[in-house]
């Protein structure tokens, strides 16, 4: 199996113009040096989606989505990294050249493809059972007909039946050449401790679950037995290809209808979806009885920001499901709720009404979620002051999740009537919780531990993970986990600042260093930072940023020189073409040899300047382009956030005075960022030492040693304070 060759990937990245790519989906208008339009990732009412042609980046400053051309296509079209590359290659007529994959890559890709192939076989096997076996027709097909499901819906949703034998599917799959490994890994079959294999789905009707792209990723099976000991539903376990939180039942069949109607109707079960589709209401998906997840919300938002949740009249069930709706509110989606008549669920209601009746009922009876929530929670609580206060607090907290200020204001006005509360009181409480949620959200984002999956590491852990020595290990006391996490969060701001400079200017030669022979050599931002951190044995302690730093170094060591040589060759070819064309034009216009010589000299200077500028632009933006288009989600998302800037100097500001760009000031900014990180690290050690000193007052010798260490740290911080305010190195001319 092959993978897209690195050189081809680079050609695709070089060819992809962010303005051209985004313009295929968003109407853009020129605004200064950039372009702006309505964000395709959320219900944008005023243009907040900025596109920078020079940086090759896009960013919504409302919802935060954006990135490079590759990441934009990945997010918008729900494609993998490789699929997005193929999309761009087709757009720019670039022939895909592939390389042989590594053994690990080949194994992982083979496993995924074989698991999908196995699931596809199982689906067809279940379908065949339903239609061509006696048990399938008598039990499975009879059940679907009893439920009122038509042949067309059975075909549309690929419904099937699993025979009641212990290993009927297993034996058939093995006979057809499918591997036992994938029968187990997909969860189609189970294996006992003593090595016996049996079918997971036995004597059940089968509902295949599809990815957005239409691949069979899992199955749900419903028993038709009346025995209480048998679980009503059995589902595929999570695997390398199936994560429950990322899938919505029926989305593959419903996506076109959702986009056309600009509304997604959310129900609970498989039969609810199928019956609604049969009634002609096809913009329906199911969460399959689980609480909504962030990934599912984003899948819906890919097609619409309008969601209607259909509930039956079970008040207890409604109250239990309210929590999952917060995710929709936080994403600024327009949520409505529909309560069905007593004794009805979406399945039965759709079966007993025509398409026009169902649509009319939805249109006439759906209400906004906040008002519905307030009403249903207040039912039974109005006469109990304690419960009433709890309901009001819950409603206020829910309104506070809504990003849009106008919506919050409208809901405050409406809920003041429902809850019999003063509107100004509600507004103040909503504002308080809104600010708390924003602060909490930022803190949680900083605490996200991408690779550890557990508590954040200490400063020492970060050094060890990065492969560097543990700085000052003989002096560092053991810390409680809470203290370690607090220090990691504190240092994140300073590490992010350095990571930003690396992402934006990593391979830009901004200063001169000295080689082993004492000669001056150009030094890049990344080289300077790497050397400075290594000299003081400092490593990033936030795992995602440590990974980001390591990836920047890997790219600079293993990809940079080859890519630079290729770019230099392209620019030299362009320079020669420009010079030749210019010389030809000069000789047609010039009247004497002297004029020709002078004009050719000017031409040579111009094309050389263009050549050097092209190399400089390639160097300064190299890491940004590479990392913003990385197949690694952590690297790509971090780079996108670090590279894109919202605020741009106006023409008025720059018209009358020369304004130094950040790139002009790197000679000052890079050393200062490093000094600030070191000062922050010293502060964490100072804080730890003070706490240790307070805890060992009875140990005189230990206390003296700690006080001496405090003086040393304070002295080091004083020296750094002097450097932070000074220009440390002269920028490279």
C-alpha positions as CSV (number, residue, x, y, z in Angstrom):
1,X,0.0,0.0,0.0
2,X,1.2,3.5,-0.8
3,X,1.1,6.9,0.7
4,X,1.2,10.3,-0.9
5,X,4.9,11.2,-1.4
6,X,6.3,14.0,0.7
7,X,7.3,16.0,-2.4
8,X,3.8,15.7,-3.8
9,X,2.4,16.9,-0.4
10,X,4.6,19.9,-0.6
11,X,3.6,20.7,-4.1
12,X,-0.1,20.6,-3.1
13,X,0.6,22.8,-0.1
14,X,2.5,25.3,-2.2
15,X,-0.2,25.4,-4.9
16,X,-3.2,25.7,-2.5
17,X,-4.2,29.4,-2.4
18,X,-6.2,30.0,0.7
19,X,-8.4,32.6,-0.9
20,X,-9.2,30.4,-3.9
21,X,-10.0,27.4,-1.6
22,X,-12.2,29.3,0.8
23,X,-13.9,31.1,-2.1
24,X,-15.3,27.8,-3.3
25,X,-17.5,27.8,-0.2
26,X,-17.6,31.4,1.1
27,X,-18.4,34.7,-0.6
28,X,-15.3,36.8,0.3
29,X,-14.9,40.6,0.1
30,X,-11.6,42.4,0.1
31,X,-10.9,44.3,3.3
32,X,-7.4,45.9,3.4
33,X,-4.8,43.2,2.9
34,X,-7.2,40.5,3.8
35,X,-10.6,39.0,2.9
36,X,-13.6,38.6,5.0
37,X,-16.9,36.7,4.7
38,X,-19.5,34.8,6.7
39,X,-18.1,31.8,8.6
40,X,-19.2,28.5,7.2
41,X,-18.7,26.7,10.5
42,X,-21.4,28.5,12.5
43,X,-24.5,30.6,11.9
44,X,-22.6,33.8,11.2
45,X,-24.8,36.9,10.8
46,X,-22.0,39.4,10.4
47,X,-18.7,38.7,8.6
48,X,-16.2,37.3,11.1
49,X,-14.3,34.9,8.9
50,X,-11.0,36.4,7.9
51,X,-8.7,35.1,5.2
52,X,-5.0,36.2,4.9
53,X,-3.6,35.5,1.4
54,X,-0.1,36.4,2.5
55,X,-0.1,34.0,5.5
56,X,-2.1,31.3,3.7
57,X,-4.5,31.1,6.7
58,X,-8.1,31.7,7.6
59,X,-9.7,32.2,11.0
60,X,-13.2,32.9,12.4
61,X,-12.8,35.3,15.3
62,X,-16.3,34.3,16.6
63,X,-16.2,30.5,16.7
64,X,-12.4,30.0,16.4
65,X,-12.5,27.6,13.4
66,X,-10.1,28.0,10.5
67,X,-6.5,27.1,9.6
68,X,-4.6,26.3,6.4
69,X,-6.2,25.2,3.1
70,X,-5.8,21.6,4.2
71,X,-7.3,22.0,7.7
72,X,-10.1,24.2,6.3
73,X,-11.2,21.4,3.8
74,X,-10.8,18.8,6.5
75,X,-13.1,20.6,8.9
76,X,-15.7,21.8,6.3
77,X,-16.0,18.6,4.3
78,X,-15.3,16.2,7.2
79,X,-12.4,14.6,5.4
80,X,-9.2,13.0,6.7
81,X,-5.8,14.6,6.1
82,X,-5.1,12.4,3.1
83,X,-8.6,12.9,1.6
84,X,-8.2,16.7,1.9
85,X,-4.9,16.5,0.1
86,X,-6.5,14.5,-2.7
87,X,-9.3,17.1,-2.9
88,X,-6.7,20.0,-3.3
89,X,-4.6,18.0,-5.7
90,X,-7.7,17.5,-7.9
91,X,-8.6,21.2,-7.7
92,X,-5.1,22.2,-8.8
93,X,-4.6,19.4,-11.3
94,X,-1.6,18.0,-9.4
95,X,-0.8,14.4,-10.2
96,X,-0.6,12.3,-7.0
97,X,2.7,10.6,-6.5
98,X,2.8,8.0,-3.8
99,X,5.5,6.4,-1.8
100,X,5.6,3.1,0.0
101,X,4.3,3.4,3.5
102,X,6.3,2.3,6.5
103,X,5.5,-1.0,8.1
104,X,3.7,0.6,10.9
105,X,1.7,2.9,8.6
106,X,0.9,-0.1,6.3
107,X,-0.3,-2.2,9.2
108,X,-2.5,0.6,10.6
109,X,-4.0,1.3,7.2
110,X,-4.5,-2.3,6.5
111,X,-6.2,-2.9,9.8
112,X,-8.7,-0.1,9.2
113,X,-9.5,-1.1,5.7
114,X,-9.9,-4.7,6.7
115,X,-12.2,-3.7,9.5
116,X,-14.4,-1.7,7.2
117,X,-14.4,-4.5,4.7
118,X,-15.4,-7.0,7.4
119,X,-18.3,-4.7,8.5
120,X,-19.5,-4.4,5.0
121,X,-19.5,-8.2,4.6
122,X,-21.4,-8.5,7.9
123,X,-24.0,-6.0,6.8
124,X,-24.6,-7.8,3.5
125,X,-24.7,-11.1,5.5
126,X,-27.4,-9.7,7.8
127,X,-29.4,-8.3,4.9
128,X,-29.3,-11.7,3.1
129,X,-30.4,-13.5,6.3
130,X,-33.4,-11.1,6.5
131,X,-34.6,-11.8,3.0
132,X,-33.4,-15.3,2.1
133,X,-33.6,-17.4,5.3
134,X,-36.7,-18.9,6.9
135,X,-35.9,-17.4,10.3
136,X,-35.0,-14.0,8.7
137,X,-38.4,-13.8,6.9
138,X,-40.5,-15.3,9.7
139,X,-38.9,-13.4,12.6
140,X,-36.9,-10.4,11.4
141,X,-38.9,-9.4,8.3
142,X,-42.2,-10.0,10.2
143,X,-41.0,-7.7,13.0
144,X,-40.2,-4.9,10.6
145,X,-43.6,-5.3,8.9
146,X,-45.3,-5.4,12.2
147,X,-43.6,-2.1,13.0
148,X,-44.9,-0.7,9.7
149,X,-41.5,-0.4,8.0
150,X,-41.7,-0.5,4.2
151,X,-39.4,-2.4,1.8
152,X,-37.9,0.9,0.7
153,X,-36.8,1.8,4.2
154,X,-35.4,-1.6,4.8
155,X,-33.3,-1.1,1.7
156,X,-32.4,2.6,2.5
157,X,-31.1,1.7,6.0
158,X,-29.8,-1.7,5.1
159,X,-31.7,-3.5,7.9
160,X,-30.9,-7.1,8.5
161,X,-31.2,-10.1,10.8
162,X,-28.7,-12.1,12.8
163,X,-29.4,-15.8,12.9
164,X,-29.8,-17.4,16.4
165,X,-26.9,-19.8,15.9
166,X,-23.9,-19.5,18.2
167,X,-21.3,-18.9,15.4
168,X,-23.2,-18.8,12.1
169,X,-21.6,-15.5,11.0
170,X,-18.2,-16.6,12.2
171,X,-18.2,-19.8,10.2
172,X,-19.5,-18.0,7.0
173,X,-16.8,-15.2,7.3
174,X,-14.0,-17.7,7.8
175,X,-15.2,-19.7,4.8
176,X,-15.2,-16.5,2.7
177,X,-11.6,-15.8,3.7
178,X,-12.1,-13.1,6.4
179,X,-9.6,-13.0,9.3
180,X,-10.6,-14.0,12.8
181,X,-8.5,-11.0,14.0
182,X,-11.0,-8.5,12.4
183,X,-14.0,-10.4,13.4
184,X,-12.9,-9.8,17.0
185,X,-11.5,-6.3,16.6
186,X,-14.8,-5.0,15.0
187,X,-16.8,-6.7,17.7
188,X,-18.9,-8.7,15.3
189,X,-17.7,-11.7,17.2
190,X,-16.5,-12.3,20.7
191,X,-13.8,-14.6,22.1
192,X,-14.1,-16.4,25.5
193,X,-11.2,-16.8,27.9
194,X,-10.8,-20.4,26.8
195,X,-10.5,-19.4,23.1
196,X,-14.0,-20.2,21.8
197,X,-15.6,-17.7,19.4
198,X,-19.2,-16.8,19.1
199,X,-21.3,-14.2,17.3
200,X,-22.1,-11.0,19.2
201,X,-25.4,-10.5,17.5
202,X,-27.7,-13.6,17.7
203,X,-31.4,-13.7,17.1
204,X,-31.6,-9.9,16.6
205,X,-32.7,-7.5,14.0
206,X,-29.7,-5.4,12.9
207,X,-29.4,-1.7,12.3
208,X,-26.1,-0.8,10.6
209,X,-24.4,2.5,11.6
210,X,-22.7,4.4,8.8
211,X,-20.1,7.1,8.9
212,X,-20.7,10.4,7.2
213,X,-19.0,9.1,4.1
214,X,-21.2,6.0,4.0
215,X,-18.9,3.3,5.4
216,X,-20.3,0.7,7.8
217,X,-18.7,1.5,11.1
218,X,-20.8,-0.5,13.6
219,X,-24.1,-2.3,14.3
220,X,-27.0,-2.1,16.7
221,X,-29.0,-5.3,17.4
222,X,-32.4,-5.5,19.0
223,X,-33.6,-8.8,20.5
224,X,-37.1,-10.0,19.7
225,X,-37.1,-12.3,22.8
226,X,-39.3,-11.5,25.7
227,X,-36.9,-12.9,28.3
228,X,-36.0,-10.2,30.8
229,X,-32.4,-11.5,31.3
230,X,-31.6,-10.8,27.7
231,X,-30.5,-7.2,26.9
232,X,-32.9,-5.4,24.6
233,X,-30.1,-3.8,22.6
234,X,-26.6,-4.9,21.9
235,X,-24.2,-2.5,20.1
236,X,-20.7,-2.9,18.5
237,X,-17.9,-2.0,21.0
238,X,-15.7,0.9,20.3
239,X,-12.7,0.1,18.1
240,X,-10.1,1.7,15.9
241,X,-12.8,2.7,13.4
242,X,-15.8,3.3,15.7
243,X,-16.1,5.8,18.5
244,X,-19.7,6.2,19.6
245,X,-19.3,9.9,20.4
246,X,-18.4,10.7,16.8
247,X,-21.4,9.1,15.1
248,X,-25.1,9.9,14.7
249,X,-27.5,7.2,13.5
250,X,-29.0,8.2,10.2
251,X,-26.8,11.1,9.4
252,X,-25.5,9.5,6.2
253,X,-29.0,9.1,4.9
254,X,-30.2,12.5,6.3
255,X,-27.3,14.9,5.5
256,X,-28.7,16.2,2.2
257,X,-32.2,16.8,3.6
258,X,-30.7,18.6,6.6
259,X,-28.7,20.9,4.4
260,X,-31.7,21.6,2.2
261,X,-34.2,22.2,5.1
262,X,-31.6,24.0,7.2
263,X,-32.8,22.1,10.2
264,X,-31.8,18.9,11.9
265,X,-34.5,17.0,13.9
266,X,-33.0,15.0,16.7
267,X,-34.7,11.9,18.1
268,X,-33.6,9.0,20.3
269,X,-33.8,5.7,18.6
270,X,-33.3,3.8,15.4
271,X,-37.0,3.2,14.7
272,X,-37.7,6.9,15.3
273,X,-35.4,7.8,12.5
274,X,-36.6,5.2,10.1
275,X,-40.3,5.9,10.6
276,X,-39.8,9.7,10.2
277,X,-37.9,9.1,6.9
278,X,-40.7,6.8,5.8
279,X,-43.2,9.6,6.6
280,X,-41.2,11.9,4.2
281,X,-39.4,13.9,7.0
282,X,-35.8,13.0,6.1
283,X,-33.8,15.6,8.0
284,X,-33.8,13.3,11.1
285,X,-31.0,11.7,13.1
286,X,-30.7,9.9,16.4
287,X,-28.3,10.1,19.3
288,X,-29.1,6.4,20.0
289,X,-30.1,6.9,23.6
290,X,-26.8,8.6,24.6
291,X,-26.1,12.2,25.7
292,X,-25.0,14.5,22.9
293,X,-21.2,14.9,22.6
294,X,-19.1,17.8,21.2
295,X,-18.2,15.7,18.2
296,X,-21.9,15.0,17.4
297,X,-22.8,18.6,17.7
298,X,-20.1,19.6,15.3
299,X,-21.3,17.0,12.8
300,X,-24.7,18.5,12.9
301,X,-23.3,22.0,12.7
302,X,-21.5,21.0,9.5
303,X,-24.9,21.2,7.8
304,X,-27.1,23.5,9.9
305,X,-27.2,25.6,13.1
306,X,-30.9,24.8,13.6
307,X,-31.9,21.8,15.7
308,X,-35.3,20.6,16.8
309,X,-35.4,18.0,19.6
310,X,-38.5,15.8,19.6
311,X,-39.6,14.4,23.0
312,X,-42.5,12.1,24.0
313,X,-44.5,13.2,27.0
314,X,-42.4,11.5,29.6
315,X,-41.4,14.4,31.9
316,X,-38.8,12.4,33.8
317,X,-37.0,11.4,30.5
318,X,-37.1,15.0,29.3
319,X,-35.6,16.4,32.6
320,X,-32.8,13.7,32.4
321,X,-31.9,14.7,28.9
322,X,-31.6,18.5,29.4
323,X,-28.0,18.4,30.3
324,X,-26.9,17.3,26.8
325,X,-28.5,20.3,25.3
326,X,-25.9,22.6,26.8
327,X,-23.4,21.6,24.2
328,X,-25.8,22.9,21.5
329,X,-26.2,26.2,23.3
330,X,-22.5,26.7,23.8
331,X,-22.0,26.3,20.0
332,X,-24.6,29.1,19.5
333,X,-27.1,26.8,17.8
334,X,-30.8,27.7,17.5
335,X,-32.6,25.0,19.5
336,X,-36.3,24.3,19.5
337,X,-38.2,21.6,21.4
338,X,-41.2,19.6,20.2
339,X,-43.4,17.8,22.8
340,X,-45.5,15.0,21.2
341,X,-49.1,14.2,22.3
342,X,-49.6,11.9,25.3
343,X,-48.7,8.3,24.5
344,X,-46.8,9.1,21.3
345,X,-43.2,8.8,20.3
346,X,-41.6,9.9,17.0
347,X,-42.0,6.3,15.6
348,X,-45.7,6.0,16.4
349,X,-46.5,9.6,15.5
350,X,-44.8,9.3,12.1
351,X,-46.5,5.9,11.4
352,X,-50.0,7.4,12.1
353,X,-49.6,10.7,10.2
354,X,-48.8,11.8,6.7
355,X,-45.7,13.8,5.8
356,X,-47.6,17.1,5.6
357,X,-49.2,16.4,8.9
358,X,-45.9,15.7,10.7
359,X,-44.3,18.8,9.2
360,X,-47.3,21.0,10.1
361,X,-47.3,19.7,13.7
362,X,-43.6,20.4,14.0
363,X,-44.0,23.9,12.6
364,X,-47.0,24.7,14.9
365,X,-45.8,23.2,18.2
366,X,-42.0,23.5,18.4
367,X,-40.9,26.1,21.0
368,X,-37.6,27.6,22.0
369,X,-35.6,25.4,24.3
370,X,-35.0,27.9,27.2
371,X,-38.7,28.7,27.6
372,X,-39.6,25.0,27.4
373,X,-36.9,24.1,30.0
374,X,-38.1,26.8,32.4
375,X,-41.7,25.7,32.1
376,X,-41.1,22.0,32.6
377,X,-38.7,22.5,35.5
378,X,-41.0,25.0,37.2
379,X,-43.9,22.5,37.0
380,X,-44.3,21.3,40.6
381,X,-41.7,23.7,42.0
382,X,-43.7,26.9,42.1
383,X,-45.1,26.4,45.6
384,X,-41.7,25.2,47.0
385,X,-39.3,28.2,47.5
386,X,-36.2,26.0,47.7
387,X,-37.0,24.0,44.5
388,X,-38.1,27.2,42.8
389,X,-34.7,28.8,43.6
390,X,-32.9,25.7,42.3
391,X,-34.9,25.9,39.0
392,X,-34.2,29.6,38.6
393,X,-30.4,29.0,39.1
394,X,-30.4,26.2,36.6
395,X,-32.2,28.2,34.0
396,X,-29.9,31.2,34.6
397,X,-26.8,29.0,34.2
398,X,-28.2,27.6,31.0
399,X,-28.9,31.0,29.5
400,X,-25.4,32.1,30.5
401,X,-24.0,29.4,28.2
402,X,-25.3,31.2,25.1
403,X,-22.5,33.2,23.4
404,X,-24.8,35.8,21.8
405,X,-25.5,38.7,24.1
406,X,-28.8,39.6,22.3
407,X,-30.1,36.1,22.7
408,X,-29.2,36.1,26.4
409,X,-31.1,39.3,26.8
410,X,-34.2,38.1,25.0
411,X,-34.3,34.9,27.1
412,X,-33.8,36.8,30.3
413,X,-36.9,38.9,29.4
414,X,-39.0,35.8,28.5
415,X,-37.9,33.8,31.6
416,X,-38.6,36.6,34.0
417,X,-42.3,36.1,33.0
418,X,-42.2,32.3,33.3
419,X,-40.3,32.3,36.5
420,X,-42.0,35.3,38.1
421,X,-38.6,36.9,38.7
422,X,-37.4,40.5,38.3
423,X,-35.7,40.8,34.9
424,X,-32.8,42.9,36.2
425,X,-32.0,40.3,38.9
426,X,-32.0,37.6,36.2
427,X,-29.7,39.7,33.9
428,X,-27.2,40.3,36.8
429,X,-27.1,36.6,37.6
430,X,-26.8,35.6,33.9
431,X,-23.9,38.0,33.5
432,X,-22.1,36.7,36.6
433,X,-22.3,33.0,35.4
434,X,-21.5,34.0,31.8
435,X,-18.2,35.5,33.0
436,X,-17.5,32.5,35.3
437,X,-18.1,30.1,32.4
438,X,-15.8,32.0,30.1
439,X,-13.0,31.9,32.7
440,X,-13.6,28.3,33.4
441,X,-13.5,27.5,29.7
442,X,-10.1,29.2,29.3
443,X,-8.7,27.3,32.3
444,X,-10.0,24.0,31.1
445,X,-8.4,24.6,27.7
446,X,-5.1,25.3,29.4
447,X,-5.4,22.2,31.6
448,X,-6.1,19.9,28.6
449,X,-3.5,17.2,28.8
450,X,-3.3,15.9,25.3
451,X,-0.9,13.0,25.7
452,X,-0.8,12.1,29.3
453,X,-4.5,11.4,29.8
454,X,-4.0,12.1,33.5
455,X,-2.8,14.8,35.8
456,X,-0.4,17.4,34.3
457,X,3.3,16.6,34.7
458,X,5.6,18.6,36.9
459,X,8.4,20.7,35.5
460,X,10.7,17.8,36.1
461,X,8.4,15.4,34.3
462,X,8.4,17.7,31.3
463,X,12.1,17.8,31.2
464,X,12.3,14.0,31.4
465,X,9.6,13.5,28.7
466,X,11.5,15.8,26.3
467,X,14.7,13.9,26.8
468,X,16.6,16.7,28.5
469,X,18.2,16.6,31.9
470,X,16.2,17.5,35.0
471,X,17.2,21.0,35.8
472,X,18.0,21.7,39.5
473,X,16.8,18.2,40.5
474,X,18.9,18.1,43.6
475,X,17.1,21.2,45.0
476,X,13.5,20.6,43.8
477,X,11.3,19.2,46.5
478,X,8.6,16.7,45.8
479,X,5.3,18.6,45.0
480,X,1.7,17.7,45.5
481,X,0.0,17.0,42.2
482,X,-2.2,20.1,42.5
483,X,0.9,22.3,42.9
484,X,2.5,20.7,39.8
485,X,-0.6,21.3,37.7
486,X,-0.8,24.9,38.9
487,X,2.8,25.6,37.9
488,X,2.2,23.9,34.5
489,X,-0.8,26.1,33.9
490,X,1.2,29.2,35.0
491,X,4.1,28.4,32.6
492,X,1.8,27.8,29.7
493,X,1.5,31.5,28.8
494,X,5.2,31.8,28.5
495,X,5.7,28.6,26.6
496,X,2.9,29.6,24.2
497,X,4.7,32.9,23.5
498,X,7.8,31.0,22.5
499,X,5.8,28.5,20.5
500,X,4.1,31.3,18.6
501,X,7.5,32.8,17.6
502,X,8.6,29.4,16.4
503,X,5.4,28.8,14.4
504,X,5.6,32.2,12.7
505,X,9.3,32.7,12.2
506,X,11.1,29.4,13.1
507,X,13.3,29.1,10.0
508,X,13.9,32.9,9.6
509,X,17.5,33.8,10.0
510,X,17.3,36.8,12.3
511,X,20.8,36.9,13.9
512,X,24.4,35.8,13.5
513,X,25.8,33.0,15.6
514,X,29.4,31.8,15.8
515,X,30.5,28.4,14.5
516,X,33.3,26.2,15.9
517,X,35.9,28.1,13.8
518,X,34.8,31.5,15.2
519,X,33.1,32.5,11.9
520,X,29.7,34.3,11.9
521,X,26.9,32.1,10.6
522,X,23.2,33.0,10.2
523,X,21.0,31.7,13.0
524,X,17.3,31.0,12.8
525,X,14.7,31.8,15.4
526,X,14.3,28.0,16.1
527,X,18.0,27.4,16.4
528,X,18.5,30.3,18.8
529,X,15.6,29.2,21.0
530,X,16.7,25.5,20.9
531,X,20.3,26.4,21.8
532,X,19.2,28.8,24.6
533,X,16.9,26.3,26.2
534,X,19.4,23.5,26.0
535,X,22.1,25.7,27.6
536,X,19.9,26.1,30.7
537,X,18.5,22.6,30.5
538,X,15.0,23.8,30.1
539,X,12.2,21.9,28.5
540,X,8.5,22.6,27.8
541,X,6.3,21.2,30.6
542,X,3.0,21.4,28.8
543,X,2.8,18.1,26.9
544,X,1.1,19.5,23.8
545,X,3.6,22.4,23.5
546,X,6.5,20.0,24.1
547,X,5.2,17.9,21.2
548,X,4.8,21.0,19.1
549,X,8.4,22.0,19.8
550,X,9.7,18.6,19.0
551,X,7.7,18.5,15.7
552,X,9.2,21.9,14.7
553,X,12.7,20.6,15.3
554,X,12.0,17.5,13.3
555,X,10.7,19.5,10.4
556,X,13.8,21.7,10.5
557,X,16.2,18.9,10.6
558,X,14.7,16.4,8.2
559,X,12.5,18.3,5.7
560,X,13.8,21.9,5.7
561,X,17.0,21.5,3.6
562,X,15.4,19.5,0.9
563,X,12.4,21.8,0.7
564,X,14.6,24.9,0.7
565,X,16.7,23.4,-2.2
566,X,13.6,22.7,-4.2
567,X,12.3,26.2,-3.6
568,X,15.6,27.7,-4.5
569,X,15.6,25.8,-7.7
570,X,12.1,27.0,-8.5
571,X,13.0,30.6,-7.8
572,X,16.2,30.4,-9.8
573,X,14.2,29.1,-12.8
574,X,11.8,32.0,-12.3
575,X,14.6,34.5,-12.0
576,X,16.2,33.3,-15.2
577,X,12.9,33.5,-17.1
578,X,12.2,37.0,-15.8
579,X,15.7,38.1,-16.7
580,X,15.5,36.6,-20.2
581,X,12.1,38.1,-20.8
582,X,13.3,41.5,-19.5
583,X,16.4,41.5,-21.6
584,X,14.3,40.7,-24.7
585,X,12.0,43.6,-23.9
586,X,15.0,46.0,-23.3
587,X,16.6,45.2,-26.6
588,X,13.4,45.9,-28.4
589,X,13.0,49.3,-26.7
590,X,16.6,50.6,-26.2
591,X,18.2,52.8,-28.7
592,X,21.9,52.5,-27.8
593,X,24.4,50.1,-26.1
594,X,24.8,52.3,-23.1
595,X,21.0,52.3,-22.4
596,X,20.9,48.5,-22.8
597,X,23.7,48.1,-20.2
598,X,22.1,50.4,-17.7
599,X,18.7,48.9,-18.1
600,X,20.1,45.3,-17.9
601,X,21.9,46.2,-14.7
602,X,18.7,47.6,-13.2
603,X,16.8,44.5,-14.3
604,X,19.4,42.2,-12.8
605,X,19.1,44.0,-9.5
606,X,15.3,43.7,-9.6
607,X,15.2,40.0,-10.4
608,X,17.9,39.3,-7.7
609,X,15.8,41.3,-5.2
610,X,12.7,39.3,-6.1
611,X,14.7,36.0,-5.8
612,X,16.1,37.0,-2.3
613,X,12.7,38.1,-1.2
614,X,11.1,34.9,-2.3
615,X,13.7,32.9,-0.3
616,X,13.2,35.0,2.7
617,X,9.4,34.7,2.6
618,X,9.7,30.9,2.1
619,X,12.1,30.7,5.1
620,X,10.0,32.8,7.4
621,X,6.7,31.1,6.7
622,X,8.0,27.6,6.2
623,X,7.2,26.2,9.7
624,X,3.9,28.0,9.8
625,X,2.8,26.4,6.5
626,X,4.1,23.0,7.4
627,X,2.6,22.9,10.9
628,X,-0.7,24.5,9.9
629,X,-1.1,21.7,7.4
630,X,0.2,18.9,9.6
631,X,-1.7,15.5,9.7
632,X,-1.1,15.7,13.5
633,X,-4.3,17.3,15.0
634,X,-2.5,18.7,18.0
635,X,0.3,20.4,15.9
636,X,-2.1,21.6,13.2
637,X,-4.6,23.1,15.7
638,X,-1.9,24.8,17.8
639,X,-0.2,26.2,14.8
640,X,-3.5,27.6,13.4
641,X,-4.2,29.4,16.7
642,X,-0.6,30.7,17.1
643,X,-0.1,32.0,13.6
644,X,-3.3,33.8,12.9
645,X,-3.7,37.4,14.2
646,X,-6.9,39.4,14.2
647,X,-5.7,43.0,14.6
648,X,-4.1,44.7,11.6
649,X,-2.7,48.2,11.5
650,X,-4.9,50.5,9.5
651,X,-3.7,52.4,6.4
652,X,-4.1,55.6,8.3
653,X,-1.7,54.4,11.0
654,X,0.9,53.2,8.5
655,X,0.6,56.1,6.0
656,X,2.5,58.7,7.9
657,X,5.1,56.7,9.8
658,X,7.2,53.6,9.4
659,X,5.9,50.9,11.8
660,X,8.3,48.2,12.7
661,X,6.8,44.8,12.1
662,X,7.2,42.0,14.6
663,X,9.7,40.4,12.3
664,X,11.8,43.6,12.4
665,X,11.9,43.3,16.2
666,X,12.7,39.6,16.5
667,X,16.2,40.5,17.8
668,X,14.5,41.9,20.9
669,X,11.4,39.7,21.1
670,X,13.0,36.3,21.0
671,X,15.5,36.8,23.8
672,X,12.9,38.6,25.9
673,X,10.4,35.7,25.5
674,X,13.1,33.3,26.7
675,X,14.1,35.5,29.6
676,X,10.4,35.7,30.6
677,X,10.0,32.0,30.6
678,X,13.1,31.6,32.7
679,X,11.8,34.2,35.2
680,X,8.5,32.3,35.3
681,X,10.3,29.0,36.1
682,X,12.3,30.8,38.8
683,X,9.0,32.1,40.2
684,X,7.6,28.5,40.5
685,X,10.8,27.4,42.3
686,X,10.5,30.5,44.6
687,X,6.9,29.6,45.4
688,X,7.8,26.0,46.1
689,X,10.7,27.0,48.3
690,X,8.7,29.4,50.3
691,X,6.0,26.8,51.0
692,X,8.7,24.3,52.0
693,X,10.3,26.9,54.3
694,X,6.9,27.5,56.0
695,X,6.6,23.8,56.6
696,X,10.0,23.1,58.1
697,X,10.3,25.9,60.7
698,X,11.5,23.3,63.4
699,X,14.4,22.2,61.2
700,X,16.9,25.0,61.7
701,X,19.6,23.7,59.3
702,X,17.1,22.9,56.6
703,X,15.5,26.4,57.0
704,X,18.8,28.1,56.6
705,X,19.5,26.2,53.4
706,X,16.1,27.1,52.1
707,X,16.6,30.8,52.9
708,X,20.0,30.7,51.0
709,X,18.2,29.2,48.1
710,X,15.6,31.9,48.2
711,X,18.3,34.5,48.0
712,X,19.9,32.8,45.0
713,X,16.6,32.6,43.2
714,X,15.8,36.2,43.9
715,X,19.3,37.2,42.7
716,X,18.8,35.3,39.5
717,X,15.4,36.9,39.0
718,X,17.0,40.4,39.5
719,X,19.5,39.7,36.8
720,X,16.8,38.5,34.4
721,X,14.7,41.6,35.1
722,X,17.6,43.7,33.8
723,X,17.8,41.7,30.6
724,X,14.1,41.6,30.0
725,X,14.0,45.3,29.5
726,X,17.1,45.5,27.3
727,X,17.8,44.8,23.6
728,X,19.9,41.7,23.8
729,X,21.1,41.0,20.3
730,X,21.3,43.1,17.2
731,X,19.0,42.0,14.4
732,X,20.7,40.4,11.4
733,X,20.9,42.8,8.5
